Amino acid sequence: MISALQRLVKHEAFGGILLMLAAVAAMIVANSDFRGIYEGVLGSYLAVTFDGTGITKPLILWINDGLMAIFFFLIGLELKRELLDGKLKNPRDIVLPGVAAIGGMVFPAMIFAALNWGNPATIGGWAIPAATDIAFALGVLALLGDRVPASLKVFLLTLAILDDLGAILIIALFYTANLQAEYLLYALIPLAAMVVLNLKGAHRHLPFIFFGIILWFLVLRSGVHATLAGVVTAFLIPYVDKWGKSPARSMEHSLHDYVLYGIVPIFAFANAGVVLEGITWATLTDPLTLGIAGGLVIGKQVGVLGLSYLVVAVGGARLPYGANWLHIYGISCLAGIGFTMSLFIGSLSFADPALINQVRLGVLSGSLVSGVLGFTALWLASGNTKAVNPIPEDQPLMTADPDMTKA
């Protein structure tokens, strides 16, 4: 029993399973007699002050602004590793997933905007369907094991990483409200301190954590979304210190399980509680709900598959080794699993509980349909034969580290 549990926890799909369980639990609680407690706890205010100055926020915002800053810190560490020593290091490996990621952000946003154009109350949510949830998408892919080429995981992971980078830029550029420039000036102090530590090749984690928390507080007070402080701090952690070791990779390894199995499920439980009471056909076909679901299901497929086909047709890239177009279609569907990032952007877009509930409905329905379509397409594409092939070293996007070929 214990060994079976250990195998489950170590399985690549476990993070996605936890997310799904957290979302289901949130929906059950939000539609039960415990709904009042659920909403009351998330709405309860917590204060951290020093001599009358500090932060007072409801618990839901401590989760979305605080815990998610740690999530984005981990994303930043992963991005840095991929840029310096991974899948984003070689430009030729970025072409196909890069173009696919752009299409997977632009077309969903266009579909949402087309359905919500002229409505100032909802048009601000245009970026919600542009996101891809790495854990969920890779979790579904992992369920297929060795029925799909190992190169597809590399393709999906690179696409999702670039998608996250795009989401970070969108948050920085379009979700800043009531900017208070003086706090951004104060933020230069901890930023400069971390730059100095980075240039010196500092080895210890604690100074970066200390200055990172100060940076988070100042960025939060400035009006810029505080999760960006996590990304900036991550990029300032030395990848190689003066002793030849990697503080960045060490911190990434230490945080990974806590974030994937702790912070992200907590976020999902706090943000996925769709209240089904009062939902009608009109709610499901409302431009906000339909724009999100349609963007995730249709926009992602058109953007990822369509632009991938164009770039391959003009000779700008080749398909991942061992993959066919049905495989790429399956990946384009999995890219429509927005979940964590979509819910997060939705929380930045709206404050009205009714609109937030529609966002949750659109994200969950769109992600569910995308996941089922992607799994089915990849299953059919691979047939009943194993699809793992030898990976020539000279093939773009085909060189996988040992972890990439594990089922």
Secondary structure by P-SEA (a helix, b strand, c coil): caaaaaaaaaccaaaaaaaaaaaaaaaaaaaccaaaaaaaaaabbbbbbcccbbbbbcaaaaaaaaaaaaaaaaaaaaaaaaacccccccccccaaaaaaaaaaccaaaaaaaaaacccccccccccccccccaaaaaaaaaaacccccaaaaaaaaaaaaaaaaaaaaaaaccccccccaaaaaaaaaaaaaaaaaaaaccccaaaaaaaaaaaaaaaaaacccaaaaaaaaaaaccccccccccaaaaaaaaacccccccaaaaaaaaccccccccccccccccaaaaaaaaaaacaaaaaaaaaaaaaaaaccccccccccaaaaaaaaaaaacccaaaaaaaaaccccaaaaaaaaaaaaaaaaaaaaaaaaaaaaaaccccccccccccccccccccccccc
